[in-house]
Amino acid sequence: MRFVQDIPHPQFRIGLYAWNGKYILKIDAGPYEQTYKVSEMDVVEQDDVLTLLDDTFLTRVADRFHEMAADWQATQERHELD
């Protein structure tokens, strides 16, 4: 996997990678990560991938991170590991 660039964001660490005919977006928030794969054939150029990171999408990413944290907390509580 080849690192392409970091994408600045105040809330997340976002990295763009290229691998096996795909662009890979890795979005990290603390101990959680979301990964999105975009075929190079679905975009004209690399910058097109960055246009996908609009406010609506990133709001949903933040919501998903909150859900992930809640799910993790709930399983720790169920198993008395919190």
Biopython code that builds the backbone (N, CA, C, O; Angstrom):
import numpy as np
from Bio.PDB.StructureBuilder import StructureBuilder

atoms = [
    (1, "MET", "N", (0.857, -1.166, 0.000)),
    (1, "MET", "CA", (0.000, 0.000, 0.000)),
    (1, "MET", "C", (0.907, 1.233, 0.000)),
    (1, "MET", "O", (1.852, 1.324, 0.783)),
    (2, "ARG", "N", (0.605, 2.168, -0.880)),
    (2, "ARG", "CA", (1.402, 3.385, -1.025)),
    (2, "ARG", "C", (0.663, 4.568, -0.410)),
    (2, "ARG", "O", (-0.483, 4.851, -0.761)),
    (3, "PHE", "N", (1.329, 5.248, 0.506)),
    (3, "PHE", "CA", (0.774, 6.449, 1.106)),
    (3, "PHE", "C", (0.749, 7.546, 0.049)),
    (3, "PHE", "O", (1.740, 7.763, -0.648)),
    (4, "VAL", "N", (-0.390, 8.242, -0.072)),
    (4, "VAL", "CA", (-0.517, 9.325, -1.041)),
    (4, "VAL", "C", (-0.461, 10.675, -0.329)),
    (4, "VAL", "O", (0.360, 11.527, -0.667)),
    (5, "GLN", "N", (-1.339, 10.866, 0.661)),
    (5, "GLN", "CA", (-1.316, 12.138, 1.372)),
    (5, "GLN", "C", (-2.172, 12.097, 2.628)),
    (5, "GLN", "O", (-3.094, 11.290, 2.754)),
    (6, "ASP", "N", (-1.839, 12.995, 3.555)),
    (6, "ASP", "CA", (-2.702, 13.279, 4.696)),
    (6, "ASP", "C", (-3.692, 14.345, 4.261)),
    (6, "ASP", "O", (-3.360, 15.243, 3.488)),
    (7, "ILE", "N", (-4.909, 14.233, 4.766)),
    (7, "ILE", "CA", (-5.948, 15.210, 4.462)),
    (7, "ILE", "C", (-6.288, 15.905, 5.772)),
    (7, "ILE", "O", (-6.813, 15.272, 6.687)),
    (8, "PRO", "N", (-5.998, 17.190, 5.874)),
    (8, "PRO", "CA", (-6.233, 17.904, 7.133)),
    (8, "PRO", "C", (-7.719, 17.923, 7.511)),
    (8, "PRO", "O", (-8.594, 18.149, 6.676)),
    (9, "HIS", "N", (-7.962, 17.682, 8.781)),
    (9, "HIS", "CA", (-9.313, 17.762, 9.323)),
    (9, "HIS", "C", (-9.188, 17.999, 10.823)),
    (9, "HIS", "O", (-8.335, 17.389, 11.466)),
    (10, "PRO", "N", (-10.017, 18.869, 11.396)),
    (10, "PRO", "CA", (-9.874, 19.182, 12.824)),
    (10, "PRO", "C", (-10.302, 18.066, 13.772)),
    (10, "PRO", "O", (-9.882, 18.047, 14.929)),
    (11, "GLN", "N", (-11.121, 17.148, 13.303)),
    (11, "GLN", "CA", (-11.676, 16.118, 14.189)),
    (11, "GLN", "C", (-11.074, 14.735, 13.972)),
    (11, "GLN", "O", (-10.989, 13.943, 14.910)),
    (12, "PHE", "N", (-10.658, 14.438, 12.745)),
    (12, "PHE", "CA", (-10.179, 13.101, 12.390)),
    (12, "PHE", "C", (-8.778, 13.167, 11.801)),
    (12, "PHE", "O", (-8.310, 14.220, 11.370)),
    (13, "ARG", "N", (-8.130, 12.021, 11.796)),
    (13, "ARG", "CA", (-6.907, 11.841, 11.020)),
    (13, "ARG", "C", (-7.337, 11.112, 9.758)),
    (13, "ARG", "O", (-7.851, 9.996, 9.832)),
    (14, "ILE", "N", (-7.135, 11.724, 8.613)),
    (14, "ILE", "CA", (-7.557, 11.127, 7.350)),
    (14, "ILE", "C", (-6.330, 10.926, 6.482)),
    (14, "ILE", "O", (-5.568, 11.860, 6.231)),
    (15, "GLY", "N", (-6.149, 9.691, 6.025)),
    (15, "GLY", "CA", (-5.047, 9.372, 5.134)),
    (15, "GLY", "C", (-5.573, 8.788, 3.841)),
    (15, "GLY", "O", (-6.529, 8.012, 3.839)),
    (16, "LEU", "N", (-4.941, 9.168, 2.740)),
    (16, "LEU", "CA", (-5.284, 8.622, 1.432)),
    (16, "LEU", "C", (-4.141, 7.730, 0.979)),
    (16, "LEU", "O", (-2.976, 8.128, 1.013)),
    (17, "TYR", "N", (-4.481, 6.527, 0.559)),
    (17, "TYR", "CA", (-3.517, 5.535, 0.104)),
    (17, "TYR", "C", (-3.944, 5.016, -1.261)),
    (17, "TYR", "O", (-5.102, 5.154, -1.657)),
    (18, "ALA", "N", (-3.008, 4.425, -1.965)),
    (18, "ALA", "CA", (-3.311, 3.769, -3.241)),
    (18, "ALA", "C", (-2.806, 2.341, -3.147)),
    (18, "ALA", "O", (-1.704, 2.084, -2.664)),
    (19, "TRP", "N", (-3.637, 1.413, -3.620)),
    (19, "TRP", "CA", (-3.248, 0.004, -3.564)),
    (19, "TRP", "C", (-4.125, -0.822, -4.491)),
    (19, "TRP", "O", (-5.352, -0.753, -4.419)),
    (20, "ASN", "N", (-3.515, -1.577, -5.333)),
    (20, "ASN", "CA", (-4.200, -2.578, -6.141)),
    (20, "ASN", "C", (-5.388, -2.005, -6.922)),
    (20, "ASN", "O", (-6.473, -2.586, -6.937)),
    (21, "GLY", "N", (-5.164, -0.859, -7.568)),
    (21, "GLY", "CA", (-6.211, -0.266, -8.389)),
    (21, "GLY", "C", (-7.303, 0.446, -7.612)),
    (21, "GLY", "O", (-8.377, 0.721, -8.146)),
    (22, "LYS", "N", (-7.028, 0.744, -6.349)),
    (22, "LYS", "CA", (-8.026, 1.414, -5.511)),
    (22, "LYS", "C", (-7.371, 2.548, -4.735)),
    (22, "LYS", "O", (-6.191, 2.489, -4.388)),
    (23, "TYR", "N", (-8.162, 3.575, -4.474)),
    (23, "TYR", "CA", (-7.791, 4.568, -3.478)),
    (23, "TYR", "C", (-8.428, 4.125, -2.173)),
    (23, "TYR", "O", (-9.580, 3.693, -2.153)),
    (24, "ILE", "N", (-7.687, 4.232, -1.096)),
    (24, "ILE", "CA", (-8.178, 3.828, 0.218)),
    (24, "ILE", "C", (-8.124, 5.037, 1.140)),
    (24, "ILE", "O", (-7.067, 5.631, 1.351)),
    (25, "LEU", "N", (-9.276, 5.386, 1.679)),
    (25, "LEU", "CA", (-9.377, 6.456, 2.666)),
    (25, "LEU", "C", (-9.447, 5.825, 4.042)),
    (25, "LEU", "O", (-10.346, 5.031, 4.317)),
    (26, "LYS", "N", (-8.509, 6.171, 4.907)),
    (26, "LYS", "CA", (-8.528, 5.699, 6.285)),
    (26, "LYS", "C", (-8.823, 6.895, 7.169)),
    (26, "LYS", "O", (-8.101, 7.892, 7.155)),
    (27, "ILE", "N", (-9.895, 6.779, 7.937)),
    (27, "ILE", "CA", (-10.310, 7.860, 8.817)),
    (27, "ILE", "C", (-10.237, 7.334, 10.245)),
    (27, "ILE", "O", (-10.936, 6.387, 10.605)),
    (28, "ASP", "N", (-9.382, 7.960, 11.058)),
    (28, "ASP", "CA", (-9.148, 7.532, 12.438)),
    (28, "ASP", "C", (-9.701, 8.559, 13.410)),
    (28, "ASP", "O", (-9.617, 9.768, 13.193)),
    (29, "ALA", "N", (-10.271, 8.036, 14.490)),
    (29, "ALA", "CA", (-10.693, 8.872, 15.621)),
    (29, "ALA", "C", (-10.412, 8.061, 16.877)),
    (29, "ALA", "O", (-11.156, 7.136, 17.205)),
    (30, "GLY", "N", (-9.348, 8.404, 17.570)),
    (30, "GLY", "CA", (-8.977, 7.644, 18.766)),
    (30, "GLY", "C", (-8.699, 6.196, 18.406)),
    (30, "GLY", "O", (-7.929, 5.926, 17.484)),
    (31, "PRO", "N", (-9.317, 5.254, 19.124)),
    (31, "PRO", "CA", (-9.041, 3.845, 18.874)),
    (31, "PRO", "C", (-9.860, 3.256, 17.716)),
    (31, "PRO", "O", (-9.778, 2.055, 17.458)),
    (32, "TYR", "N", (-10.633, 4.071, 17.028)),
    (32, "TYR", "CA", (-11.532, 3.564, 15.986)),
    (32, "TYR", "C", (-11.072, 4.024, 14.608)),
    (32, "TYR", "O", (-10.470, 5.087, 14.456)),
    (33, "GLU", "N", (-11.372, 3.196, 13.607)),
    (33, "GLU", "CA", (-10.976, 3.496, 12.240)),
    (33, "GLU", "C", (-12.088, 3.089, 11.285)),
    (33, "GLU", "O", (-12.727, 2.050, 11.454)),
    (34, "GLN", "N", (-12.305, 3.922, 10.287)),
    (34, "GLN", "CA", (-13.210, 3.582, 9.190)),
    (34, "GLN", "C", (-12.388, 3.627, 7.909)),
    (34, "GLN", "O", (-11.572, 4.529, 7.716)),
    (35, "THR", "N", (-12.606, 2.652, 7.038)),
    (35, "THR", "CA", (-11.868, 2.559, 5.793)),
    (35, "THR", "C", (-12.847, 2.495, 4.631)),
    (35, "THR", "O", (-13.828, 1.752, 4.666)),
    (36, "TYR", "N", (-12.569, 3.277, 3.616)),
    (36, "TYR", "CA", (-13.400, 3.316, 2.416)),
    (36, "TYR", "C", (-12.505, 3.084, 1.212)),
    (36, "TYR", "O", (-11.451, 3.707, 1.087)),
    (37, "LYS", "N", (-12.922, 2.192, 0.329)),
    (37, "LYS", "CA", (-12.162, 1.881, -0.876)),
    (37, "LYS", "C", (-12.913, 2.407, -2.094)),
    (37, "LYS", "O", (-14.113, 2.180, -2.252)),
    (38, "VAL", "N", (-12.179, 3.115, -2.949)),
    (38, "VAL", "CA", (-12.749, 3.681, -4.159)),
    (38, "VAL", "C", (-11.929, 3.170, -5.342)),
    (38, "VAL", "O", (-10.716, 3.378, -5.396)),
    (39, "SER", "N", (-12.575, 2.518, -6.266)),
    (39, "SER", "CA", (-11.869, 2.035, -7.448)),
    (39, "SER", "C", (-11.306, 3.213, -8.230)),
    (39, "SER", "O", (-11.981, 4.227, -8.407)),
    (40, "GLU", "N", (-10.069, 3.078, -8.697)),
    (40, "GLU", "CA", (-9.476, 4.115, -9.531)),
    (40, "GLU", "C", (-10.287, 4.320, -10.808)),
    (40, "GLU", "O", (-10.207, 5.381, -11.427)),
    (41, "MET", "N", (-11.057, 3.325, -11.200)),
    (41, "MET", "CA", (-11.874, 3.432, -12.406)),
    (41, "MET", "C", (-13.145, 4.256, -12.158)),
    (41, "MET", "O", (-13.797, 4.678, -13.113)),
    (42, "ASP", "N", (-13.504, 4.488, -10.889)),
    (42, "ASP", "CA", (-14.709, 5.247, -10.553)),
    (42, "ASP", "C", (-14.466, 6.750, -10.472)),
    (42, "ASP", "O", (-15.417, 7.524, -10.360)),
    (43, "VAL", "N", (-13.206, 7.171, -10.527)),
    (43, "VAL", "CA", (-12.872, 8.587, -10.461)),
    (43, "VAL", "C", (-11.943, 8.933, -11.616)),
    (43, "VAL", "O", (-11.196, 8.086, -12.106)),
    (44, "VAL", "N", (-12.001, 10.193, -12.044)),
    (44, "VAL", "CA", (-11.156, 10.622, -13.150)),
    (44, "VAL", "C", (-9.734, 10.870, -12.672)),
    (44, "VAL", "O", (-8.767, 10.493, -13.334)),
    (45, "GLU", "N", (-9.621, 11.509, -11.512)),
    (45, "GLU", "CA", (-8.308, 11.799, -10.957)),
    (45, "GLU", "C", (-8.358, 11.717, -9.436)),
    (45, "GLU", "O", (-9.430, 11.669, -8.832)),
    (46, "GLN", "N", (-7.197, 11.703, -8.846)),
    (46, "GLN", "CA", (-7.067, 11.535, -7.395)),
    (46, "GLN", "C", (-7.856, 12.588, -6.620)),
    (46, "GLN", "O", (-8.456, 12.261, -5.596)),
    (47, "ASP", "N", (-7.874, 13.825, -7.070)),
    (47, "ASP", "CA", (-8.581, 14.885, -6.354)),
    (47, "ASP", "C", (-10.086, 14.635, -6.285)),
    (47, "ASP", "O", (-10.758, 15.177, -5.408)),
    (48, "ASP", "N", (-10.622, 13.826, -7.195)),
    (48, "ASP", "CA", (-12.045, 13.492, -7.147)),
    (48, "ASP", "C", (-12.389, 12.752, -5.857)),
    (48, "ASP", "O", (-13.500, 12.880, -5.341)),
    (49, "VAL", "N", (-11.451, 11.990, -5.347)),
    (49, "VAL", "CA", (-11.684, 11.265, -4.098)),
    (49, "VAL", "C", (-11.889, 12.271, -2.964)),
    (49, "VAL", "O", (-12.725, 12.062, -2.084)),
    (50, "LEU", "N", (-11.130, 13.349, -2.993)),
    (50, "LEU", "CA", (-11.231, 14.350, -1.931)),
    (50, "LEU", "C", (-12.577, 15.066, -1.956)),
    (50, "LEU", "O", (-13.063, 15.489, -0.907)),
    (51, "THR", "N", (-13.184, 15.209, -3.119)),
    (51, "THR", "CA", (-14.492, 15.870, -3.192)),
    (51, "THR", "C", (-15.569, 15.036, -2.513)),
    (51, "THR", "O", (-16.611, 15.564, -2.127)),
    (52, "LEU", "N", (-15.327, 13.743, -2.365)),
    (52, "LEU", "CA", (-16.292, 12.877, -1.684)),
    (52, "LEU", "C", (-16.367, 13.167, -0.187)),
    (52, "LEU", "O", (-17.336, 12.791, 0.472)),
    (53, "LEU", "N", (-15.353, 13.827, 0.345)),
    (53, "LEU", "CA", (-15.289, 14.113, 1.777)),
    (53, "LEU", "C", (-16.029, 15.408, 2.100)),
    (53, "LEU", "O", (-15.457, 16.331, 2.679)),
    (54, "ASP", "N", (-17.283, 15.467, 1.727)),
    (54, "ASP", "CA", (-18.069, 16.671, 1.991)),
    (54, "ASP", "C", (-18.615, 16.655, 3.414)),
    (54, "ASP", "O", (-18.475, 15.665, 4.133)),
    (55, "ASP", "N", (-19.238, 17.763, 3.813)),
    (55, "ASP", "CA", (-19.726, 17.902, 5.191)),
    (55, "ASP", "C", (-20.746, 16.826, 5.561)),
    (55, "ASP", "O", (-20.718, 16.295, 6.671)),
    (56, "THR", "N", (-21.633, 16.509, 4.641)),
    (56, "THR", "CA", (-22.654, 15.491, 4.922)),
    (56, "THR", "C", (-22.009, 14.142, 5.197)),
    (56, "THR", "O", (-22.375, 13.459, 6.153)),
    (57, "PHE", "N", (-21.056, 13.759, 4.367)),
    (57, "PHE", "CA", (-20.372, 12.481, 4.556)),
    (57, "PHE", "C", (-19.621, 12.463, 5.887)),
    (57, "PHE", "O", (-19.725, 11.499, 6.646)),
    (58, "LEU", "N", (-18.868, 13.523, 6.171)),
    (58, "LEU", "CA", (-18.062, 13.545, 7.393)),
    (58, "LEU", "C", (-18.924, 13.619, 8.649)),
    (58, "LEU", "O", (-18.510, 13.136, 9.703)),
    (59, "THR", "N", (-20.099, 14.207, 8.562)),
    (59, "THR", "CA", (-21.032, 14.176, 9.687)),
    (59, "THR", "C", (-21.472, 12.746, 9.962)),
    (59, "THR", "O", (-21.543, 12.333, 11.119)),
    (60, "ARG", "N", (-21.765, 11.994, 8.922)),
    (60, "ARG", "CA", (-22.151, 10.592, 9.081)),
    (60, "ARG", "C", (-20.982, 9.761, 9.622)),
    (60, "ARG", "O", (-21.192, 8.842, 10.414)),
    (61, "VAL", "N", (-19.772, 10.075, 9.205)),
    (61, "VAL", "CA", (-18.585, 9.398, 9.733)),
    (61, "VAL", "C", (-18.496, 9.644, 11.242)),
    (61, "VAL", "O", (-18.244, 8.714, 12.008)),
    (62, "ALA", "N", (-18.701, 10.881, 11.664)),
    (62, "ALA", "CA", (-18.663, 11.210, 13.094)),
    (62, "ALA", "C", (-19.753, 10.455, 13.845)),
    (62, "ALA", "O", (-19.505, 9.921, 14.926)),
    (63, "ASP", "N", (-20.948, 10.406, 13.284)),
    (63, "ASP", "CA", (-22.039, 9.652, 13.909)),
    (63, "ASP", "C", (-21.666, 8.181, 14.076)),
    (63, "ASP", "O", (-21.927, 7.571, 15.112)),
    (64, "ARG", "N", (-21.053, 7.629, 13.039)),
    (64, "ARG", "CA", (-20.660, 6.223, 13.073)),
    (64, "ARG", "C", (-19.599, 5.976, 14.141)),
    (64, "ARG", "O", (-19.630, 4.950, 14.820)),
    (65, "PHE", "N", (-18.657, 6.912, 14.296)),
    (65, "PHE", "CA", (-17.649, 6.774, 15.355)),
    (65, "PHE", "C", (-18.313, 6.779, 16.732)),
    (65, "PHE", "O", (-17.911, 6.021, 17.615)),
    (66, "HIS", "N", (-19.320, 7.624, 16.921)),
    (66, "HIS", "CA", (-20.051, 7.643, 18.203)),
    (66, "HIS", "C", (-20.753, 6.302, 18.427)),
    (66, "HIS", "O", (-20.759, 5.777, 19.541)),
    (67, "GLU", "N", (-21.342, 5.753, 17.368)),
    (67, "GLU", "CA", (-21.997, 4.440, 17.476)),
    (67, "GLU", "C", (-20.984, 3.351, 17.804)),
    (67, "GLU", "O", (-21.261, 2.465, 18.612)),
    (68, "MET", "N", (-19.814, 3.414, 17.181)),
    (68, "MET", "CA", (-18.775, 2.421, 17.458)),
    (68, "MET", "C", (-18.351, 2.481, 18.924)),
    (68, "MET", "O", (-18.195, 1.449, 19.577)),
    (69, "ALA", "N", (-18.166, 3.696, 19.431)),
    (69, "ALA", "CA", (-17.763, 3.856, 20.835)),
    (69, "ALA", "C", (-18.846, 3.320, 21.772)),
    (69, "ALA", "O", (-18.541, 2.664, 22.768)),
    (70, "ALA", "N", (-20.111, 3.602, 21.450)),
    (70, "ALA", "CA", (-21.219, 3.111, 22.287)),
    (70, "ALA", "C", (-21.288, 1.583, 22.249)),
    (70, "ALA", "O", (-21.499, 0.945, 23.280)),
    (71, "ASP", "N", (-21.112, 1.005, 21.076)),
    (71, "ASP", "CA", (-21.127, -0.454, 20.958)),
    (71, "ASP", "C", (-20.001, -1.087, 21.764)),
    (71, "ASP", "O", (-20.196, -2.104, 22.430)),
    (72, "TRP", "N", (-18.819, -0.474, 21.698)),
    (72, "TRP", "CA", (-17.671, -1.011, 22.429)),
    (72, "TRP", "C", (-17.890, -0.912, 23.935)),
    (72, "TRP", "O", (-17.597, -1.849, 24.677)),
    (73, "GLN", "N", (-18.410, 0.235, 24.378)),
    (73, "GLN", "CA", (-18.702, 0.423, 25.793)),
    (73, "GLN", "C", (-19.740, -0.588, 26.270)),
    (73, "GLN", "O", (-19.604, -1.150, 27.357)),
    (74, "ALA", "N", (-20.774, -0.824, 25.465)),
    (74, "ALA", "CA", (-21.826, -1.755, 25.842)),
    (74, "ALA", "C", (-21.304, -3.183, 25.974)),
    (74, "ALA", "O", (-21.689, -3.900, 26.897)),
    (75, "THR", "N", (-20.432, -3.599, 25.060)),
    (75, "THR", "CA", (-19.929, -4.975, 25.184)),
    (75, "THR", "C", (-18.986, -5.112, 26.386)),
    (75, "THR", "O", (-18.943, -6.164, 27.023)),
    (76, "GLN", "N", (-18.236, -4.056, 26.694)),
    (76, "GLN", "CA", (-17.391, -4.101, 27.887)),
    (76, "GLN", "C", (-18.245, -4.209, 29.146)),
    (76, "GLN", "O", (-17.914, -4.952, 30.070)),
    (77, "GLU", "N", (-19.342, -3.465, 29.173)),
    (77, "GLU", "CA", (-20.235, -3.532, 30.329)),
    (77, "GLU", "C", (-20.906, -4.891, 30.452)),
    (77, "GLU", "O", (-21.047, -5.418, 31.555)),
    (78, "ARG", "N", (-21.319, -5.460, 29.331)),
    (78, "ARG", "CA", (-21.945, -6.790, 29.364)),
    (78, "ARG", "C", (-20.999, -7.848, 29.928)),
    (78, "ARG", "O", (-21.430, -8.811, 30.562)),
    (79, "HIS", "N", (-19.715, -7.652, 29.686)),
    (79, "HIS", "CA", (-18.736, -8.635, 30.126)),
    (79, "HIS", "C", (-17.961, -8.137, 31.341)),
    (79, "HIS", "O", (-16.931, -8.698, 31.715)),
    (80, "GLU", "N", (-18.480, -7.069, 31.947)),
    (80, "GLU", "CA", (-17.922, -6.500, 33.175)),
    (80, "GLU", "C", (-16.432, -6.191, 33.040)),
    (80, "GLU", "O", (-15.635, -6.492, 33.930)),
    (81, "LEU", "N", (-16.074, -5.581, 31.901)),
    (81, "LEU", "CA", (-14.674, -5.227, 31.644)),
    (81, "LEU", "C", (-14.447, -3.724, 31.584)),
    (81, "LEU", "O", (-13.368, -3.273, 31.200)),
    (82, "ASP", "N", (-15.458, -2.946, 31.963)),
    (82, "ASP", "CA", (-15.275, -1.491, 31.875)),
    (82, "ASP", "C", (-14.579, -0.925, 33.077)),
    (82, "ASP", "O", (-14.354, 0.283, 33.149)),
]
sb = StructureBuilder()
sb.init_structure("model")
sb.init_model(0)
sb.init_chain("A")
sb.init_seg("    ")
for serial, (resi, resn, name, xyz) in enumerate(atoms, 1):
    if name == "N":
        sb.init_residue(resn, " ", resi, " ")
    sb.init_atom(name, np.array(xyz, "f"), 0.0, 1.0, " ", f" {name:<3s}", serial, name[0])
structure = sb.get_structure()
